[in-house]
Amino acid sequence: MQTTKKAAEILVWVLICSLAGIFGAQFDPGSWYALLQKPAWTPPNWIFPVVWPILYVMMGISAWFIWKLEKTSLNQPAFLWFFLQLLLNALWSWLFFGMNLIGTALAEILLLWIAVVFTIFLFWQKSRVAGLLLIPYLLWMTYASALNMAIWQLN
């Protein structure tokens, strides 16, 4: 019973995190993205649908660790930063792919990177496991930020 409840709680958190990806997936890169000048180190398009689900699962598990400790309220700084970074995560896809605003998306992804850093810091203070689970996300966001910057410079 306890294991089933724990699995259900984790699943809810993974689904919450996945909402950012579901929103972002609505904005297909399409021909606009294909025509952009990109650096040689741009990953192939198939990488993104592989990496993001893994990151959303890790984010969900991380949030669950903190929620397990803070069940009384989601109105804690750690969760406020967590939900802010999720919102910024979803917003980036709309700006970059939906609106084709490369420079605005670059400014936004830098805010996202900062929000992820704050989230990691606050999660780490409560649970090192929760903080560590977000490190791959930060690394991917660092890479994505550099890629966004390079595309902005090239175009």
Backbone as a ProteinNet text record, in pm:
[ID]
protein_1_A
[PRIMARY]
MQTTKKAAEILVWVLICSLAGIFGAQFDPGSWYALLQKPAWTPPNWIFPVVWPILYVMMGISAWFIWKLEKTSLNQPAFLWFFLQLLLNALWSWLFFGMNLIGTALAEILLLWIAVVFTIFLFWQKSRVAGLLLIPYLLWMTYASALNMAIWQLN
[TERTIARY]
82.6	0	86.6	183.5	270.5	350.1	398.2	474.8	387	262.1	169.6	141.2	122.7	97.3	219.1	336.7	460.6	476.4	450	461.1	359.9	239.2	136.6	177.5	234	279.6	390.6	485.4	594.8	539.1	445.7	385.1	317	247.9	183	287.9	398.6	503.4	567.8	587.7	644.6	547.3	419.3	319.5	315.8	326.2	330.4	448.7	564.1	683.9	668	605.3	587	493.9	410.8	321.6	401.1	517.2	602.4	645	680.9	721.1	605.3	488.3	369.8	335.7	342.6	318.5	422.3	549.1	656.7	650.9	602.1	594.8	492.9	408	310.5	376.9	498.7	568.2	675.5	636.1	724.8	833.6	958.3	1065.6	1037.6	990.5	948.8	1057.6	1013.7	1106.5	1183.1	1121.9	1190.8	1321.1	1315.7	1434	1534.8	1484.9	1573.2	1655.6	1600.5	1670	1768.7	1765.6	1857.4	2000.9	2095	2235.7	2257.9	2320.6	2344	2490.4	2542.1	2682	2698.5	2820.9	2850.1	2815.6	2813	2787.5	2639	2552.2	2407.7	2373	2299.4	2265.8	2161.4	2156	2049.9	1913	1810.9	1677.1	1623.6	1665.1	1611.7	1658.5	1762.4	1814.4	1712.8	1645.3	1557.1	1442.9	1370.8	1264.5	1316.5	1445.7	1505.5	1545.7	1611.5	1665.4	1555.2	1459.7	1361.8	1277.1	1224.9	1148.4	1231	1356.6	1444.4	1458.3	1479.8	1494.2	1365.3	1250.3	1122.7	1098	1137.4	1124.4	1214.4	1337.7	1429.8	1379.8	1323.2	1268.8	1151	1065.8	950	989.5	1086.8	1134.1	1198.2	1274.3	1336.4	1231.1	1129.1	1021.7	948.4	929.9	862.7	941.9	1074.3	1156.6	1130.5	1123.5	1101.2	957.9	863.6	722.8	702.1	768.6	760.8	805.6	903.5	954.2	868.3	802.6	730	579.9	520.4	381.7	281	316.7	220.1	184.5	277.2	249.1	340	281.3	361.4	408.8	369.2	403.8	537.8	634.7	770.2	860.2	965.2	1054.3	1105.5	1137.5	1187.4	1085.5	959.2	855.7	822.4	828.3	803	906.4	1032	1137.1	1120.4	1081	1060.7	951.8	838.6	728.8	762.5	839.9	884.7	970.6	1064.6	1150.1	1069.3	965.7	879.5	806.2	755.2	686.7	782.7	902.5	1002.5	1044.5	1051	1083.2	982.6	854.4	749.4	750.9	775	773.4	882	996.6	1106.3	1065	999.9	959.1	865.6	774.7	681.2	756.8	852.3	927.6	1015.8	1088.9	1185.7	1117.5	1042.5	981.3	846.5	767.4	634.9	637.9	716.6	721.4	846	942.5	1067.8	1147.6	1142.3	1212.4	1341.1	1443.9	1568.2	1631.6	1639.7	1701.1	1620.4	1489.5	1404.1	1412.5	1415.2	1429.4	1564	1667.2	1798.2	1791.7	1731	1717.3	1635.6	1531	1443.5	1514.8	1594.9	1663.1	1769.3	1822.8	1917	1844.2	1722.6	1640.2	1605.6	1575.8	1546.7	1667	1785.2	1907.4	1923.7	1900.6	1910.3	1806.5	1684.7	1578.8	1613.6	1676.4	1718.2	1827.7	1921.2	2027.8	1967.9	1876.4	1811.4	1734.7	1665.2	1590.5	1684.3	1794.2	1891.4	1943.9	1979.9	2031.8	1931.1	1805.1	1702.3	1667.7	1664.1	1636.7	1752.5	1875.1	1994.3	1994.3	1949	1944.8	1851	1749.3	1651.9	1681.5	1735.6	1765.7	1874	1987.8	2096.6	2057.9	1981.4	1936.1	1851.1	1759.2	1673.7	1757.8	1857.8	1946	2025.8	2081.1	2161.2	2079.6	1953.1	1867.5	1845.7	1866.7	1848.2	1976	2089.7	2216.8	2217.7	2171.7	2167.9	2081.9	1973.3	1888.1	1966	2040.5	2121.4	2226.9	2288.9	2388.9	2325.8	2208	2137.8	2096.8	2050.8	2011.1	2132.2	2248	2370.4	2404.3	2396.3	2420.8	2317.4	2189.8	2082.9	2098.7	2143.5	2166.1	2278	2385.8	2496.9	2452.2	2371	2319.1	2228.2	2140.5	2052.7	2136.7	2241	2326.4	2396.4	2448.2	2517.8	2422.4	2302.1	2203.7	2168	2152.7	2122.3	2235.8	2359.9	2474.7	2485.9	2456.4	2469.9	2357.2	2247.9	2131.7	2095.6
-119.8	0	125.6	132.5	249.7	268.4	160.2	168.3	219.8	176.2	222.2	371.1	414.6	556.4	639.2	592.2	663.9	673.8	563.5	562.8	659.1	663.2	754.6	899.6	929.5	1065.9	1107.5	1018.2	1047.7	1069.3	985.1	997.8	1133.7	1178.6	1310.5	1419.2	1413.3	1514.5	1507.7	1386.7	1373	1430.8	1406.8	1462.3	1614.8	1670.2	1816.4	1872.7	1811	1856.8	1838.9	1730.2	1700.8	1799.2	1868.8	1968.4	2076.1	2112.6	2210.5	2154.8	2026.7	1963.6	1946.4	1914.4	1899	2032.8	2140.1	2273.5	2305.6	2282.6	2313.6	2231.9	2109.5	2021.7	2070.9	2161.8	2217.7	2305.3	2347	2437.8	2359.6	2305.4	2225.1	2314.4	2269.4	2351	2387.2	2292.4	2318.6	2371.2	2423.6	2469.4	2593.9	2676.2	2795.9	2757.5	2661.6	2618.5	2551.5	2473.2	2403.6	2502	2619.4	2718.5	2805.5	2799.7	2880.5	2830.5	2924.2	2887.5	2838.2	2721	2662.8	2622.2	2622.4	2580.7	2431.7	2392.1	2252	2158.6	2210	2127	2117.5	2157.8	2143	1994.2	1947.2	1804.1	1772.2	1645.8	1607.8	1621.5	1645.7	1670.5	1555.5	1432.4	1318.6	1318.4	1394.1	1397.4	1460.1	1564.3	1639.3	1554.3	1475.8	1393.2	1275.3	1253.5	1151	1213.4	1329.2	1392.5	1449.5	1521.2	1591.3	1500.8	1389.6	1303.9	1254.8	1225.1	1181.9	1295.5	1416.7	1531.3	1558.7	1546.9	1570.9	1465.7	1341.8	1238	1272.2	1311.3	1347.4	1469.3	1567.8	1685.8	1647.4	1558.8	1515.5	1441.2	1354	1280.3	1376.8	1471.4	1571.6	1650.8	1697.9	1774.9	1689	1561.1	1470.6	1459.7	1450.6	1445	1566.3	1683.6	1804.8	1809.2	1772.5	1771.8	1676.7	1563.6	1465.4	1528.8	1617.2	1684.6	1804.8	1867.5	1993.7	1977.7	1865.3	1837.1	1942.5	2023.4	2120	2228.7	2263.1	2374.9	2372.9	2409.5	2431.1	2575.8	2654.2	2795.4	2816.9	2737.2	2747.1	2804.9	2878.7	2934.1	2828.6	2710.8	2606.3	2573.2	2561.8	2530.4	2650.5	2769.8	2888.3	2897.7	2872.9	2873	2755.6	2640.9	2523.7	2550.7	2605.2	2631.4	2746.4	2843.7	2950.4	2894.1	2805.7	2751.3	2663.8	2594.7	2516.4	2607.2	2717.8	2814.5	2870.6	2908.7	2959.9	2853.4	2729.7	2618	2611.4	2617.2	2611.2	2735.9	2851.2	2976.8	2982.6	2923.4	2929.7	2871.2	2756.9	2693.3	2783.4	2850.1	2940.4	3057.6	3115.5	3229.3	3189.5	3079.6	3041	2979.5	2872.8	2801.7	2859.6	2903.3	2954.3	3093.7	3182.9	3322.6	3354.7	3263.1	3281.3	3402.2	3425.2	3537.7	3486.5	3471.4	3410.5	3491.6	3622.4	3707.9	3711.8	3721.6	3721.7	3586.7	3479.7	3345.4	3332.7	3395.7	3392.6	3461.8	3578.7	3648.6	3565.1	3503	3421.7	3296.4	3232.1	3109.6	3142.1	3262.1	3302.6	3318.1	3371.6	3377.7	3237	3150	3009.8	2945.6	2968.6	2911.6	2958	3087	3141.7	3075.9	3059.7	2996.3	2851.7	2782	2643.5	2641.4	2733.3	2740.8	2765.2	2861.1	2888.3	2765.2	2697.9	2577.1	2470.3	2447.3	2348.2	2386	2511.7	2557.9	2532	2568.3	2551.7	2404	2326.5	2182.8	2115.6	2152.1	2093.1	2113.2	2229	2257.7	2162.5	2113.9	2025.7	1878.1	1848.9	1710.6	1711	1655.6	1652.1	1570.5	1464	1382.4	1466.8	1545.2	1631.7	1731.9	1789	1882.3	1814.3	1699.5	1625.2	1583.2	1549.1	1507.5	1620	1744	1857.6	1899.4	1843.5	1880.7	1849.9	1732	1709.4	1812.4	1854.7	1959.3	2089.2	2127.3	2248.8	2236.8	2121.8	2101.4	2113.4	2053.1	2061.2	2206.1	2277.7	2417.3	2503.4	2471.1	2544.1	2523.6	2399.7	2366.8	2435	2426.9	2487.9	2639.5	2699.5	2844.4	2882.5	2805.8	2831.6	2811.5	2710.9	2686.4	2801	2845.5	2959.2	3082.4	3106.9	3222.3	3211.6	3093.9	3073.7	3093.6	3042	3058.8	3206.6	3275	3419.1	3495.6	3460.8	3529.1	3498.9	3375.9	3335.7	3388.9	3427.2	3469	3612.6
0	0	0	89.9	100.3	-28.5	-89	-212.9	-326.2	-332.3	-435.5	-419.8	-297.7	-270.5	-311.1	-275.6	-310.1	-461.6	-530.4	-677	-739.2	-684.7	-736	-714	-598.4	-569.7	-666.1	-687.5	-780.9	-920.8	-961.8	-1094.1	-1110.8	-1008.5	-1014.8	-1037.4	-964.3	-980.5	-1118.8	-1169	-1304.1	-1407	-1388.1	-1480.4	-1473.9	-1354.2	-1340.1	-1418.2	-1402.4	-1474.3	-1625	-1663.8	-1806.1	-1874.8	-1799	-1859.3	-1933.3	-1880.1	-1949.1	-2084.5	-2087.4	-2212.4	-2309.3	-2255.9	-2340.9	-2405.7	-2327.1	-2382.5	-2489.4	-2457.7	-2551.2	-2678.8	-2670.6	-2788.3	-2890.9	-2852.2	-2945.7	-3051.6	-3027	-3117.1	-3193	-3304.1	-3388.6	-3448.4	-3443.7	-3502.3	-3648.6	-3726.1	-3863.4	-3954.3	-4067.1	-4170.6	-4126.1	-4041.4	-3992.9	-3924.6	-3834	-3760.2	-3854.1	-3948.4	-4042.3	-4125.5	-4153.6	-4236.2	-4159.4	-4026.6	-3946.1	-3958.3	-3947.4	-3936.5	-3794.1	-3780.9	-3649.8	-3636.8	-3514.2	-3495.9	-3524.6	-3551.6	-3583.4	-3467.3	-3345.9	-3228.9	-3193.6	-3285.4	-3266	-3268.4	-3169.5	-3168.7	-3276.4	-3318.5	-3412.9	-3344.9	-3424	-3368.8	-3284	-3310.4	-3234.8	-3089.3	-3056.6	-2919.4	-2822.9	-2868	-2778.3	-2720.7	-2802.3	-2743.3	-2660.4	-2661.9	-2575.2	-2442	-2448	-2327.8	-2238.4	-2297.7	-2215	-2126.4	-2174.9	-2082.2	-1963.9	-1987.4	-1877	-1775.5	-1825.3	-1735.3	-1658.8	-1724	-1654.9	-1546.7	-1571	-1468.1	-1349.4	-1376.8	-1268.3	-1191.7	-1263.2	-1197.1	-1108.1	-1158.5	-1081.3	-955.2	-966.6	-848.8	-748.9	-800	-714.3	-637.8	-708.3	-643.6	-541.2	-572.4	-478.4	-347.8	-358	-236.2	-147.1	-208.6	-130.8	-77.7	-161.2	-118.7	-1	-5.8	102.5	235	226.6	346.8	387.3	289.7	312.6	286.1	319.8	283.7	328.1	421.6	474.2	373	282.3	193.1	70.8	-41.4	-161.7	-168.4	-70.5	-65.5	5.5	-28.4	25.6	-83.7	-48.6	-152.1	-250.8	-202.2	-292.2	-400.2	-361.1	-459.7	-547.7	-493.9	-575.9	-688.4	-655	-757.9	-853.8	-800.2	-885	-988.6	-944	-1037.4	-1132.8	-1085.7	-1174.6	-1287	-1253.1	-1358	-1454	-1403.8	-1494.2	-1592.4	-1542	-1627.3	-1732.1	-1689.5	-1782.9	-1883.6	-1840.1	-1928.1	-2042.8	-2008.9	-2111	-2199.5	-2139.7	-2213.2	-2319.6	-2294	-2389.9	-2524.9	-2524.8	-2651.1	-2730.2	-2659.6	-2726.6	-2789.3	-2714.3	-2766.4	-2884.7	-2868.9	-2971.1	-3093.1	-3073	-3184.4	-3225.6	-3128.8	-3160.7	-3221	-3160.8	-3205	-3288	-3293	-3367.2	-3316.8	-3186.7	-3124.3	-3058.7	-3137	-3089.6	-2976.3	-2992.6	-2890.7	-2762.2	-2774.2	-2655.6	-2584.8	-2663.6	-2605.7	-2533.6	-2586.3	-2521.2	-2384.8	-2379.7	-2251.2	-2153.7	-2203.6	-2119.4	-2068.6	-2152.7	-2110	-2004.1	-2008.7	-1903.9	-1770.4	-1774.6	-1652.7	-1605	-1699.2	-1665.2	-1597.8	-1651.8	-1594.4	-1449.2	-1425.6	-1289.2	-1198.3	-1248	-1168.3	-1134.8	-1227.4	-1201.2	-1094.4	-1101.8	-1001.1	-862.2	-851.4	-722.7	-673.3	-765.2	-727.2	-673.4	-741.9	-696.2	-557.1	-540.4	-411.8	-299.4	-322.4	-219.1	-196.1	-302.7	-287.6	-214.1	-249.8	-188.9	-37.2	6.9	150.6	224.9	158.2	222.1	196	77.8	40.7	-66.6	-33.6	-132.8	-254.9	-234.5	-347.5	-441.7	-384.8	-466.7	-545.4	-483.6	-552.9	-662.7	-631.8	-730.9	-852.3	-830.1	-942	-1043.4	-1002.3	-1093.4	-1164.9	-1127.6	-1191.3	-1341.2	-1386.1	-1531.9	-1605.9	-1542.9	-1600.7	-1616.2	-1513.3	-1521.1	-1631.3	-1641.8	-1746.9	-1885.3	-1902.6	-2031	-2059.6	-1956.3	-1974.3	-2009.7	-1955	-1987.9	-2135.6	-2179.9	-2320.7	-2410.3	-2372.1	-2451.5	-2457.9	-2349.4	-2347.9	-2444.5	-2441.8	-2533.6	-2678.8	-2703.1	-2838	-2881.8	-2794.5	-2824.6	-2858.1	-2779.1	-2804.1	-2939.5	-2970.1	-3096.6	-3215	-3203.9	-3312.7	-3326.7	-3216.2	-3220.5	-3290.3	-3256.5	-3318.7	-3468.1	-3505.2	-3645.4	-3733.9	-3671.4	-3751.9	-3723.2
[MASK]
+++++++++++++++++++++++++++++++++++++++++++++++++++++++++++++++++++++++++++++++++++++++++++++++++++++++++++++++++++++++++++++++++++++++++++++++++++++++++++

